[in-house]
Structures are given as C-alpha cells and as structure tokens.
Amino acid sequence: MFEARHRTISHSGVSLHFQPPMNSLLRIRRWPFPSALTSASRRRLSSSTVTCRTEDGAPVESPSFVHPWAVVHPNALIGEGVSIGPFCTVGSSAKLGNGCQLHPGSHVFGDTVIGKRCVLMAGAVVGEDLPGRTVLGANNTVGHHSVIGVKCQDMKYKSGEECFLEIGDNNEIREHTSIHRSSKSDNQTVIGHNNLIMGSCHIAHDCNIGNHNIFANNTLLAGHVVVEDYAHTAGAIVVHQFCHIGSFSFVGGGSVVSQDVPKYTMVAGERAELRGLNLEGLRRRGFSVTEIKSLKAAYRKLFMPVAANAMGFEERLAILDRDEELSKVPAVHSMVQSLRDSFLETRRGICKFRQWSGS
C-alpha cells in the first residue's frame, strides 16, 4: 500500500540519507485467541445456561449465567437468575440465592449462605474456609474489595473453633469494609437490617449491630460493641470494645468513644463527651414536639442541675423516676433505663459530661 523509497535531504550544505521502514504504518500484531476457547466457548461469553440444584439435590434448569473464566464448584448451590462474572470463585459449600450478581473477581468461600438479589462488587470476598458459617440475607450489596465473614483478629480465638456471622436484609456495605466472624462458637457477629456502612469501616468480632444505622467512612468498632437502632456516626471514629451506642444517638467526627453513648444523645471529642441531645436526628425520625420537649427537660435535670449543691447522679436519676409528668413519657423512661443499664457491673459507664453549676 505504501512504497518504501530512499531519499536524500539537503539542508545548509549537509546531506542526510533517509531510509523509511518497510511499512510507514505501525504493524499491529494479532495475538491468537486461546486455543482452549473454541467458537462455542466464545459464544458462552455473551450467554450461558447452567444447571442449578436445590438443597435436596434436584436439578433446576435456570437462565443463570456463569462466565467460562469463573471457578464454580459443582457442589455449590446456585439459585435461578444468578450472574457470575469472570475470575470469580464459588466454593463447594456456598449457597447463592435467586438473582444474585457476582461482579468480576468476587469470591464466596466456606459455608456461606447468600440470600436473594445480593450483589458482590468487584474484588469482594465473602466467607472463609473455617468451621462455622457466614449468612447474608436478601438485597445486600457488598462493595468493591470488602472482606466479609473471615477469621477475627482476636488472640483468644482458637484455631478450629466454629465462628459465625449473620447479616440481615437490605444492607449497603461499601468499598474496603471488613466485617469479622465471632471469636467463640457460643457467640456470633450480628448485623441487622437496612444499615448503611460506608467505605473503609471495620466491624470486629462479636459486635451486635441493630437496624437503620449509618456508619460514615472509617468508623472502627472494636470487639463486642453493641449499636442499637437509628444511630449515626460521623467519619473517622473509634469505639472501644464492649461499649454500647444507644438508639437515635450521634457520634461526632474524629471521636474516640471509650464509654457508652446513652440513647438520644450526641457525643464528640478526642475522648468523647456528652454534648446534648441529638435534636436534629430526633426530628428527622419523627419524634413529636412534646417528646423532644420532655427529653430536654429530663436531660437538664440529669446533666445540667442548677443547684449549687447538686446531688449525685444516681440521686438525680431517682428523682427523675418519681417525676409525675416526665416518668410517663416513654422516650424519657427509655433514656433513663439506658443510663441505668450503662452502670451495671459488666458495662463501662457513660461518656463524661461537664458538671454545671448555678453560677
């Protein structure tokens, strides 16, 4: 197409001899398609039907798609309408519910049950070949390169002991999050329903997470932490082991929580202190004006006494219990009970609060 020619170029008395390459266009080398992939195999890249089995072993013909470069053990139980992308791994004891999607490079190991319509993004790992089990409910999303249901980082864990993780429905677990199994066979790590767990969070062994919680990026929970419902953490917070985070509470960004956070309250600080009620969170969750007003009055009586010779905290709790109006408000009663529980022998007490005086 292009003819090679020799040319001499003269410039300022200097002659340059130029010989172009054999082809003036770059050659593109066409690598042969792997011989193992026949034309039939190539067609499977766009569509594939696999034979799935129910738990009793009966075959079910389904439109599930398994990429030819995925490794799926023949003993795995695959539901209907499942999509498994390239470079995925599904172990022999895995169970995938109907409509699950495994994006390229995601893996399911060990005795792992994944419910209907779950999505594993690229690089996600769920389960490990350990005694025990990992269970995910329906409609969960596991983000890119998250690691869910693997061995805990507790030195007390004994090799070969069963360990468990159970996750409910409708949770969004974002990228680079780690959630570990329990440290002992008589306990389990539990996450409820409808939680948003943002990127790079860590939930350690034996934690118990409720429902409708929001954990911002880099929320780090040590072992045995309990988070109730509708709690909200800002970014880059650390929670000491065995602490409790009460319902409808808020933890400010960068906080180090070393004691319990009572219900309905807000804490913040390098050593987290009580900073009042989580008023905005209460409004958003539909608490009435009367309930919020009652909670404010109770909070002032407990944490902001005006008397110069204010009595001890336990005495103030007892007086609040006997208050004819406030004691009848369910939200106030719930807050008082949360405070009392934090002072049980097995608990860590509540976050520090500033003593107010009447001056």
N, C-alpha and C positions, 0 to 999 in steps of 0.2 A: 504493500500500500504506500509506504514511504520508501524512496530510494536513497541509499547511503551514498554520499558523494564526498570527495576530498576537496577542500577549499583552502586557498592561501589568502590571508588577510594582511594587507599592508597598512601600517599606521605610523606616521612620523619616522619613516625610514626603517621600521622594524617589521620584518615579515614573520607572521605566525602561521604555522601549518596546523589546520584543524581537521580532525577526522571524527565525525559523529559516530555514535554506537550503531550497531547493526540495525536496531529499531529506534526511532526517535521517540516512541512511546514506551512507557514503563511496561514491562511484562507482568501480568498477574498470574501467579501460579495457582492453579486449581488443585487443591488437595482432594484426593479421592475420598468419597464418603465411606465410612467404615463398612467393611465387607459384611460384618455381622448384621448390619441393618439392611435387610432386603427391602424391596419395594413395598412389600406388605407391612414390614416394620415401620417404614416411613409413614405409611398411611395411618398407623396407630398413633402417631404424634398428634393428630388432629381429632381422632375419635377412638374410643376403646370401650368395650363392654366386658365387665368382669363378672364372674360367678361368685356371689356372696353367699354366706351361710348364716343361718340363725343360730341362736345359742344351743338349740337342740341338734344342730348339725345339718338341718335340712337346707339344700341349696336354694337360693333365690336368684333368679335372673334379674339383674338390675342394670340401669344405664350408668352405673358408676364408672368413672374414668380413672385409670391408673397409668401414669406415664411409663413408658418402657424402661426409662432410666431410674425409676423408683424401685426400692427393695421392700417388698411386702411379704412377710412370712405367710406361708399357706395356712397356718393355723389361726391367723388373725381373723377376727370377726368384723366384716366391713358391711355397713348398712347400705341402704339404697340411696342413689344420687350423690355418692361421695366422690370428691375430686382430689386426687393425689398427684402432685406435681413432680417434676424431675428432681432427682437426688434426695428424695425423701426416704425415710426408713420407718417401717411399722413392724414392731416386734411380734413375737409369737403369742403373747398373752394380751395383746391390745384389743380393744373393742371400740370401734368408731360408729357413732350413731348416724342416722339418716341425714343427708345433706351437709356433712362436714366437708371443710375445704382445708387441704394441706398445701400451703404455698411452697415453692421450690426451696429445698434444703431444710425443711422442718422435719422433726423426728418424734416418734412416740415409742417409748421403751417400757419394759416391765409390765406388771399387772396394772394396766391403766385403762380406765373407762372414760370415754369422752362422749358427752351427750349430743343430742340432735343440734344441727346447724351451728356447730362451733367452727371457728376459723383460727388456724395456726398460720401466722405470718412467716415470712422467710427467716430461716435460722432459729425458729422457736424449738425448744426441747421440752417435752412433757413426759415425766416419768423416768424411772431408772430401774435397772435390773437389781432390785433389792427386795428382801422379804417385806410384805405389806402391800399397800395399794394406793394409787392416786385416782381420784374420781373428780371429773368435771361435769357439771350439769349442762343444761341446754343454753344455746345462744351466747356462749362466751367467746371473746376474742383474746387471743394470746399474741402479744406484739412481737415485733422483729427481735430476734436473739434473746428473748426472755427464756428463763430456765425455771420450770415449774415441777414440783414434786420430786426433787432429788434429795440426797442424803443431807441431813442437818450438819451444822458446824458446831455441834455441842460435843465437848470432850467426853461427856458422860455416855454418849451413845456407844453401844456395844455392837461390834460387827456381827451380823447375822440376826439381829433382833428386828422384829417387824416394826414398821413405821408407816404412818398414814397421813394423807392429805385429802380433804374434801372441800370442794368449791361448788357453790350453788349455781344459780342461773343468772344470765344477763349481766355478767361482769365484763368490764373492759379493762384488760391488763395491758398496759402499753410497753414500749420497747425497753429492753435491757432490765427488766424486772426479775427478781429472784424470789421464789416462794418455796420454803423447805418443808419437808415432812417432819413429823413428830420425832422426839428423841427417845420415846419409850413406847412399848406395844400397848400400854393401857391408856394412852392419850392420843390425840390427833390434832393436827393443824386444821383449823376450820375457817372458811371464808363464806359469808352468806350470799345474799342476792343483791343485784343492782348496785354494785360498787364500781367506782372509777379509780383505778390505781395507775397513776401517771408514770412517766418514764423514769427508770433507774431507781425505783423503790425496792426496798427489801423487807420481806416479812419472814421472820425467823421461825424456828421450830416451836410448836405448841401454842402459837398465837390463836386467838379466837376473835374473828372479825365479824361484826354483825351485818346489817343491811344499809344500803343507801349512803355509804360513806364516800368521801372524796379525799384521796391522798395525793397531794401535789408532788412534783418531781423531787426525788431524793428524800422521801420520807423513809426513815430507817427504824424499824421496830425490832427490838431485841426479843429474846425468847419469852414465852408465856405472857406476852402483853395481851390485854383484853381491850377491844374497841367496841363500844356498843353501837347504836344506830344513829345515822344522820350526823356523824362527827365530820369535821373538816380540818385538815392540816394544811398549812401553807408549806412552801418549799424548804428543803434542807433542814428538816427537824430530826431529832434523835430522841427515842423513847427508851428509857431504862427497862431492863427485864422486870416482869411481874407488875408493871404499872397498869392502871385502868384509865381509859379515856371515856368519859361519860357521854351519854347521848346528847345531841344538839350542842356540843361544845366546839370550840375553835382554838387551834394551836397556831400562834404566830410564827412567821418565817424565821428560820435560824435558831429556834428554841431548843434547849436541852431539857427534856422532861424527865425528872428523876422521882417524882411522886404523882399520885393520882390527880387527874383533872376532873372535878365534880361536874355533874350534869348541868347543862345550860350556861356554863361559864366560858370565859375567854382567858387564856394564859399566854404569856410571851416572856422572852428574856433568855439570856445565856444560861441562867438557872431559872427555869420558868416560874413566874409568879402570877397570881390571880390579878387580872386587870378588869374585872367586872363581868357583867352578863354578856352573852353573845346575842345582843339585841337584834342585830340585822339578821342573823341566822334564824332566830325565833320568829321574826316577822315573815321571812320567806317560807317558813314551814307551816304557816297558818295559825300561829298562836294568837289568841284574841287579845284585845287591848286590856281587858280585865285580868287575864292570866299574866301578861307581861307586867302590869302594874303590881300585882300581888308578888311576883317573883322579885321585883325591885325592892319592895318593902321588906321581904324576907332577907334579901341579900344585905340590905343596910343594917338590919337588926343583928345579923351574924358577923359581918366583916367590917362594919363602919359604926360601931357604937359611939354615941355622942357623950356618954357619961365619962367624966374624968376617971372615976374609979370603976371602970367597966369590969364586969365579972369574966370568968374564964369561958373558953369556947364551949365546953360541954354544958355549962350552965345556960349559955345563950341558946344552945340547941334545945334544951329542956323547956325554956320559956317559950320558944317558938312553937314547940309541940303543943303547948297549952293555950296558944293564941286562938280565940274562938273563931275569928274570921279566916286568918291565913291557914290554919290547920285543916280547914275544909276544902281548900283548893288542891286538886290532885297534883298539879305541877309542883306546888310548894312541898307537899308531902313527899313527892318523888325525889326532889332535891335534898331534903333533909335525910331521907333514907340512904341516898347516895353518899352523903357526908358521913353518916354513921358507919356504913359498910367500910369506908376507907380507913377507919380507925380500928378495925378488927385486928386480931393478933397476927394474922397471915398477910396483912396488907401494909402498904408503905406510907399511909397518911396522905394528906392533900398537899398540893403545891403551896409554897409560902405565900402569905398575904401581909400587906402592910397594916400595922396597927394604927387606927385613927383615934384621935382624942377630941375632946370638946373645945379645945382652944382654937 
